[in-house]
């Protein structure tokens, strides 16, 4: 009887090792899912930071252009200077000299 008991404990017990094996497989599977999800979260956070930076740049550019437009509408001297520089406008009694860039 003692030999039978010792033999029973020496051979692998399938009923005991199967749940442990199943548990290990489940742990590996869910660990992989968690790691993939965490990497996806990191990617989304990095993308969010890039988009927020672009939004700040766009807002700053909009504010600069809005201030420029407001100044064009309200400041006649500024409007005249811009028209002369960019469009080459002149008063009727003025002569314009244009030089080549070379």
VMD Tcl script that builds the backbone (N, CA, C; Angstrom):
set m [mol new atoms 306]
animate dup $m
set s [atomselect $m all]
$s set {name element resname resid chain x y z} {
  {N N UNK 1 A 0.813 -1.186 0.000}
  {CA C UNK 1 A 0.000 0.000 0.000}
  {C C UNK 1 A 0.857 1.252 0.000}
  {N N UNK 2 A 1.929 1.249 0.705}
  {CA C UNK 2 A 2.836 2.392 0.756}
  {C C UNK 2 A 3.477 2.633 -0.603}
  {N N UNK 3 A 3.793 1.546 -1.285}
  {CA C UNK 3 A 4.360 1.682 -2.627}
  {C C UNK 3 A 3.352 2.334 -3.576}
  {N N UNK 4 A 2.111 1.977 -3.474}
  {CA C UNK 4 A 1.079 2.557 -4.341}
  {C C UNK 4 A 0.907 4.049 -4.062}
  {N N UNK 5 A 0.961 4.420 -2.820}
  {CA C UNK 5 A 0.810 5.830 -2.449}
  {C C UNK 5 A 2.003 6.634 -2.963}
  {N N UNK 6 A 3.198 6.114 -2.802}
  {CA C UNK 6 A 4.402 6.805 -3.275}
  {C C UNK 6 A 4.373 6.896 -4.801}
  {N N UNK 7 A 3.956 5.879 -5.473}
  {CA C UNK 7 A 3.877 5.883 -6.930}
  {C C UNK 7 A 2.849 6.900 -7.420}
  {N N UNK 8 A 1.766 7.021 -6.664}
  {CA C UNK 8 A 0.727 7.984 -7.035}
  {C C UNK 8 A 1.266 9.414 -6.976}
  {N N UNK 9 A 2.036 9.733 -5.936}
  {CA C UNK 9 A 2.569 11.081 -5.793}
  {C C UNK 9 A 3.745 11.354 -6.720}
  {N N UNK 10 A 4.416 10.308 -7.174}
  {CA C UNK 10 A 5.548 10.498 -8.067}
  {C C UNK 10 A 5.106 10.747 -9.498}
  {N N UNK 11 A 4.019 10.176 -9.944}
  {CA C UNK 11 A 3.601 10.423 -11.315}
  {C C UNK 11 A 2.863 11.767 -11.367}
  {N N UNK 12 A 3.018 12.422 -12.465}
  {CA C UNK 12 A 2.400 13.749 -12.570}
  {C C UNK 12 A 0.884 13.641 -12.481}
  {N N UNK 13 A 0.344 14.471 -11.672}
  {CA C UNK 13 A -1.090 14.482 -11.489}
  {C C UNK 13 A -1.697 15.452 -12.497}
  {N N UNK 14 A -2.349 14.918 -13.493}
  {CA C UNK 14 A -2.901 15.713 -14.582}
  {C C UNK 14 A -3.971 16.671 -14.072}
  {N N UNK 15 A -4.759 16.248 -13.140}
  {CA C UNK 15 A -5.850 17.083 -12.651}
  {C C UNK 15 A -5.350 18.290 -11.870}
  {N N UNK 16 A -4.173 18.207 -11.329}
  {CA C UNK 16 A -3.612 19.328 -10.586}
  {C C UNK 16 A -2.815 20.253 -11.502}
  {N N UNK 17 A -2.118 19.689 -12.478}
  {CA C UNK 17 A -1.272 20.508 -13.343}
  {C C UNK 17 A -2.065 21.198 -14.452}
  {N N UNK 18 A -3.193 20.665 -14.856}
  {CA C UNK 18 A -3.993 21.273 -15.918}
  {C C UNK 18 A -4.514 22.662 -15.528}
  {N N UNK 19 A -5.093 22.860 -14.354}
  {CA C UNK 19 A -5.540 24.217 -13.980}
  {C C UNK 19 A -4.366 25.193 -13.850}
  {N N UNK 20 A -3.232 24.715 -13.348}
  {CA C UNK 20 A -2.071 25.590 -13.214}
  {C C UNK 20 A -1.579 26.009 -14.601}
  {N N UNK 21 A -1.538 25.062 -15.525}
  {CA C UNK 21 A -1.130 25.356 -16.891}
  {C C UNK 21 A -2.099 26.329 -17.547}
  {N N UNK 22 A -3.378 26.101 -17.362}
  {CA C UNK 22 A -4.395 26.995 -17.908}
  {C C UNK 22 A -4.257 28.403 -17.315}
  {N N UNK 23 A -3.987 28.480 -16.030}
  {CA C UNK 23 A -3.799 29.767 -15.364}
  {C C UNK 23 A -2.588 30.506 -15.941}
  {N N UNK 24 A -1.507 29.793 -16.182}
  {CA C UNK 24 A -0.312 30.411 -16.760}
  {C C UNK 24 A -0.571 30.933 -18.171}
  {N N UNK 25 A -1.315 30.155 -18.959}
  {CA C UNK 25 A -1.653 30.589 -20.314}
  {C C UNK 25 A -2.517 31.850 -20.262}
  {N N UNK 26 A -3.496 31.876 -19.376}
  {CA C UNK 26 A -4.357 33.059 -19.246}
  {C C UNK 26 A -3.568 34.276 -18.782}
  {N N UNK 27 A -2.641 34.077 -17.857}
  {CA C UNK 27 A -1.811 35.188 -17.380}
  {C C UNK 27 A -0.974 35.748 -18.524}
  {N N UNK 28 A -0.375 34.878 -19.326}
  {CA C UNK 28 A 0.423 35.330 -20.472}
  {C C UNK 28 A -0.443 36.078 -21.489}
  {N N UNK 29 A -1.625 35.555 -21.765}
  {CA C UNK 29 A -2.526 36.182 -22.735}
  {C C UNK 29 A -2.939 37.577 -22.289}
  {N N UNK 30 A -3.398 37.691 -21.047}
  {CA C UNK 30 A -3.851 38.994 -20.560}
  {C C UNK 30 A -2.689 39.962 -20.345}
  {N N UNK 31 A -1.523 39.449 -20.036}
  {CA C UNK 31 A -0.345 40.321 -19.937}
  {C C UNK 31 A -0.030 40.927 -21.300}
  {N N UNK 32 A -0.118 40.125 -22.333}
  {CA C UNK 32 A 0.100 40.640 -23.690}
  {C C UNK 32 A -0.922 41.699 -24.058}
  {N N UNK 33 A -2.178 41.467 -23.697}
  {CA C UNK 33 A -3.217 42.463 -23.972}
  {C C UNK 33 A -2.948 43.766 -23.241}
  {N N UNK 34 A -2.545 43.669 -21.994}
  {CA C UNK 34 A -2.269 44.866 -21.200}
  {C C UNK 34 A -1.088 45.635 -21.790}
  {N N UNK 35 A -0.054 44.927 -22.201}
  {CA C UNK 35 A 1.117 45.591 -22.777}
  {C C UNK 35 A 0.752 46.290 -24.085}
  {N N UNK 36 A -0.025 45.618 -24.941}
  {CA C UNK 36 A -0.447 46.248 -26.200}
  {C C UNK 36 A -1.308 47.473 -25.938}
  {N N UNK 37 A -2.200 47.382 -24.979}
  {CA C UNK 37 A -3.068 48.506 -24.649}
  {C C UNK 37 A -2.252 49.675 -24.115}
  {N N UNK 38 A -1.268 49.397 -23.287}
  {CA C UNK 38 A -0.431 50.455 -22.727}
  {C C UNK 38 A 0.379 51.141 -23.818}
  {N N UNK 39 A 0.902 50.363 -24.767}
  {CA C UNK 39 A 1.655 50.960 -25.879}
  {C C UNK 39 A 0.738 51.819 -26.740}
  {N N UNK 40 A -0.484 51.362 -26.963}
  {CA C UNK 40 A -1.458 52.165 -27.705}
  {C C UNK 40 A -1.775 53.462 -26.983}
  {N N UNK 41 A -1.895 53.399 -25.669}
  {CA C UNK 41 A -2.147 54.599 -24.872}
  {C C UNK 41 A -0.988 55.576 -24.997}
  {N N UNK 42 A 0.237 55.077 -24.948}
  {CA C UNK 42 A 1.404 55.950 -25.105}
  {C C UNK 42 A 1.404 56.614 -26.475}
  {N N UNK 43 A 1.054 55.859 -27.518}
  {CA C UNK 43 A 0.985 56.437 -28.859}
  {C C UNK 43 A -0.067 57.531 -28.946}
  {N N UNK 44 A -1.227 57.292 -28.358}
  {CA C UNK 44 A -2.280 58.305 -28.386}
  {C C UNK 44 A -1.884 59.539 -27.584}
  {N N UNK 45 A -1.195 59.372 -26.469}
  {CA C UNK 45 A -0.756 60.521 -25.685}
  {C C UNK 45 A 0.275 61.342 -26.448}
  {N N UNK 46 A 1.187 60.683 -27.136}
  {CA C UNK 46 A 2.181 61.406 -27.934}
  {C C UNK 46 A 1.500 62.161 -29.071}
  {N N UNK 47 A 0.530 61.514 -29.704}
  {CA C UNK 47 A -0.207 62.176 -30.790}
  {C C UNK 47 A -0.995 63.369 -30.253}
  {N N UNK 48 A -1.586 63.216 -29.072}
  {CA C UNK 48 A -2.342 64.306 -28.475}
  {C C UNK 48 A -1.432 65.503 -28.198}
  {N N UNK 49 A -0.229 65.247 -27.704}
  {CA C UNK 49 A 0.710 66.335 -27.440}
  {C C UNK 49 A 1.106 67.047 -28.732}
  {N N UNK 50 A 1.358 66.277 -29.808}
  {CA C UNK 50 A 1.705 66.897 -31.096}
  {C C UNK 50 A 0.549 67.757 -31.613}
  {N N UNK 51 A -0.681 67.248 -31.490}
  {CA C UNK 51 A -1.837 67.998 -31.974}
  {C C UNK 51 A -2.078 69.248 -31.134}
  {N N UNK 52 A -1.854 69.163 -29.823}
  {CA C UNK 52 A -2.003 70.343 -28.975}
  {C C UNK 52 A -0.961 71.398 -29.341}
  {N N UNK 53 A 0.254 70.969 -29.661}
  {CA C UNK 53 A 1.301 71.906 -30.075}
  {C C UNK 53 A 0.918 72.583 -31.385}
  {N N UNK 54 A 0.404 71.802 -32.320}
  {CA C UNK 54 A -0.033 72.394 -33.596}
  {C C UNK 54 A -1.185 73.365 -33.387}
  {N N UNK 55 A -2.087 73.032 -32.459}
  {CA C UNK 55 A -3.207 73.923 -32.165}
  {C C UNK 55 A -2.708 75.238 -31.583}
  {N N UNK 56 A -1.752 75.178 -30.662}
  {CA C UNK 56 A -1.192 76.403 -30.091}
  {C C UNK 56 A -0.524 77.254 -31.168}
  {N N UNK 57 A 0.221 76.622 -32.067}
  {CA C UNK 57 A 0.860 77.354 -33.153}
  {C C UNK 57 A -0.174 78.009 -34.062}
  {N N UNK 58 A -1.240 77.284 -34.368}
  {CA C UNK 58 A -2.295 77.834 -35.223}
  {C C UNK 58 A -3.007 78.999 -34.533}
  {N N UNK 59 A -3.248 78.874 -33.227}
  {CA C UNK 59 A -3.890 79.965 -32.486}
  {C C UNK 59 A -3.003 81.201 -32.463}
  {N N UNK 60 A -1.696 81.006 -32.262}
  {CA C UNK 60 A -0.777 82.144 -32.254}
  {C C UNK 60 A -0.716 82.811 -33.618}
  {N N UNK 61 A -0.679 82.015 -34.669}
  {CA C UNK 61 A -0.672 82.578 -36.021}
  {C C UNK 61 A -1.963 83.340 -36.300}
  {N N UNK 62 A -3.084 82.797 -35.851}
  {CA C UNK 62 A -4.367 83.479 -36.034}
  {C C UNK 62 A -4.373 84.815 -35.301}
  {N N UNK 63 A -3.846 84.849 -34.083}
  {CA C UNK 63 A -3.797 86.103 -33.322}
  {C C UNK 63 A -2.918 87.136 -34.020}
  {N N UNK 64 A -1.763 86.700 -34.554}
  {CA C UNK 64 A -0.889 87.627 -35.276}
  {C C UNK 64 A -1.591 88.191 -36.510}
  {N N UNK 65 A -2.244 87.320 -37.263}
  {CA C UNK 65 A -2.930 87.772 -38.471}
  {C C UNK 65 A -4.121 88.662 -38.141}
  {N N UNK 66 A -4.790 88.352 -37.056}
  {CA C UNK 66 A -5.926 89.169 -36.636}
  {C C UNK 66 A -5.454 90.562 -36.223}
  {N N UNK 67 A -4.325 90.634 -35.498}
  {CA C UNK 67 A -3.771 91.933 -35.106}
  {C C UNK 67 A -3.327 92.718 -36.338}
  {N N UNK 68 A -2.735 92.039 -37.306}
  {CA C UNK 68 A -2.307 92.683 -38.551}
  {C C UNK 68 A -3.512 93.240 -39.302}
  {N N UNK 69 A -4.565 92.447 -39.388}
  {CA C UNK 69 A -5.783 92.883 -40.083}
  {C C UNK 69 A -6.422 94.067 -39.365}
  {N N UNK 70 A -6.458 94.011 -38.041}
  {CA C UNK 70 A -7.033 95.104 -37.259}
  {C C UNK 70 A -6.230 96.380 -37.478}
  {N N UNK 71 A -4.913 96.239 -37.517}
  {CA C UNK 71 A -4.062 97.409 -37.737}
  {C C UNK 71 A -4.263 97.964 -39.148}
  {N N UNK 72 A -4.436 97.075 -40.127}
  {CA C UNK 72 A -4.719 97.553 -41.490}
  {C C UNK 72 A -6.021 98.338 -41.553}
  {N N UNK 73 A -7.026 97.895 -40.829}
  {CA C UNK 73 A -8.329 98.554 -40.864}
  {C C UNK 73 A -8.359 99.858 -40.071}
  {N N UNK 74 A -7.541 99.950 -39.013}
  {CA C UNK 74 A -7.626 101.108 -38.122}
  {C C UNK 74 A -6.525 102.140 -38.331}
  {N N UNK 75 A -5.371 101.752 -38.801}
  {CA C UNK 75 A -4.231 102.661 -38.917}
  {C C UNK 75 A -3.986 102.982 -40.392}
  {N N UNK 76 A -4.346 104.204 -40.800}
  {CA C UNK 76 A -4.232 104.582 -42.211}
  {C C UNK 76 A -2.778 104.701 -42.649}
  {N N UNK 77 A -1.893 105.150 -41.786}
  {CA C UNK 77 A -0.481 105.260 -42.144}
  {C C UNK 77 A 0.126 103.877 -42.396}
  {N N UNK 78 A -0.238 102.946 -41.550}
  {CA C UNK 78 A 0.242 101.567 -41.734}
  {C C UNK 78 A -0.284 100.986 -43.040}
  {N N UNK 79 A -1.560 101.232 -43.323}
  {CA C UNK 79 A -2.165 100.748 -44.568}
  {C C UNK 79 A -1.447 101.343 -45.775}
  {N N UNK 80 A -1.153 102.637 -45.724}
  {CA C UNK 80 A -0.457 103.283 -46.833}
  {C C UNK 80 A 0.949 102.712 -47.013}
  {N N UNK 81 A 1.656 102.514 -45.914}
  {CA C UNK 81 A 3.010 101.965 -45.999}
  {C C UNK 81 A 2.989 100.544 -46.586}
  {N N UNK 82 A 2.031 99.723 -46.153}
  {CA C UNK 82 A 1.927 98.355 -46.679}
  {C C UNK 82 A 1.586 98.383 -48.164}
  {N N UNK 83 A 0.676 99.255 -48.553}
  {CA C UNK 83 A 0.296 99.353 -49.965}
  {C C UNK 83 A 1.474 99.810 -50.811}
  {N N UNK 84 A 2.274 100.713 -50.308}
  {CA C UNK 84 A 3.444 101.170 -51.049}
  {C C UNK 84 A 4.496 100.067 -51.162}
  {N N UNK 85 A 4.762 99.402 -50.063}
  {CA C UNK 85 A 5.824 98.384 -50.064}
  {C C UNK 85 A 5.432 97.142 -50.854}
  {N N UNK 86 A 4.274 96.620 -50.579}
  {CA C UNK 86 A 3.899 95.325 -51.174}
  {C C UNK 86 A 3.294 95.445 -52.567}
  {N N UNK 87 A 2.521 96.479 -52.775}
  {CA C UNK 87 A 1.810 96.587 -54.048}
  {C C UNK 87 A 2.455 97.598 -54.999}
  {N N UNK 88 A 3.396 98.396 -54.500}
  {CA C UNK 88 A 4.069 99.374 -55.351}
  {C C UNK 88 A 3.201 100.575 -55.674}
  {N N UNK 89 A 2.239 100.889 -54.837}
  {CA C UNK 89 A 1.377 102.050 -55.077}
  {C C UNK 89 A 2.148 103.339 -54.780}
  {N N UNK 90 A 1.703 104.388 -55.437}
  {CA C UNK 90 A 2.303 105.710 -55.224}
  {C C UNK 90 A 1.223 106.766 -55.416}
  {N N UNK 91 A 1.513 107.956 -54.910}
  {CA C UNK 91 A 0.593 109.073 -55.140}
  {C C UNK 91 A 0.733 109.515 -56.596}
  {N N UNK 92 A -0.257 110.173 -57.131}
  {CA C UNK 92 A -0.204 110.556 -58.549}
  {C C UNK 92 A 0.995 111.435 -58.921}
  {N N UNK 93 A 1.484 112.263 -58.019}
  {CA C UNK 93 A 2.576 113.173 -58.359}
  {C C UNK 93 A 3.962 112.606 -58.000}
  {N N UNK 94 A 4.035 111.354 -57.619}
  {CA C UNK 94 A 5.310 110.748 -57.240}
  {C C UNK 94 A 5.892 109.941 -58.401}
  {N N UNK 95 A 7.222 109.815 -58.393}
  {CA C UNK 95 A 7.924 108.973 -59.338}
  {C C UNK 95 A 8.485 107.768 -58.596}
  {N N UNK 96 A 8.318 106.617 -59.166}
  {CA C UNK 96 A 8.847 105.410 -58.551}
  {C C UNK 96 A 10.061 104.941 -59.346}
  {N N UNK 97 A 11.105 104.605 -58.634}
  {CA C UNK 97 A 12.287 104.025 -59.245}
  {C C UNK 97 A 12.387 102.579 -58.809}
  {N N UNK 98 A 12.518 101.706 -59.759}
  {CA C UNK 98 A 12.632 100.274 -59.447}
  {C C UNK 98 A 13.988 99.797 -59.909}
  {N N UNK 99 A 14.671 99.156 -59.007}
  {CA C UNK 99 A 16.000 98.655 -59.288}
  {C C UNK 99 A 15.967 97.143 -59.310}
  {N N UNK 100 A 16.803 96.563 -60.133}
  {CA C UNK 100 A 16.859 95.101 -60.187}
  {C C UNK 100 A 17.561 94.578 -58.945}
  {N N UNK 101 A 17.316 93.343 -58.624}
  {CA C UNK 101 A 17.847 92.717 -57.418}
  {C C UNK 101 A 19.328 92.374 -57.554}
  {N N UNK 102 A 19.879 92.431 -58.745}
  {CA C UNK 102 A 21.269 91.997 -58.985}
  {C C UNK 102 A 22.281 92.942 -58.470}
}
mol reanalyze $m
mol bondsrecalc $m
mol representation Tube
mol addrep $m
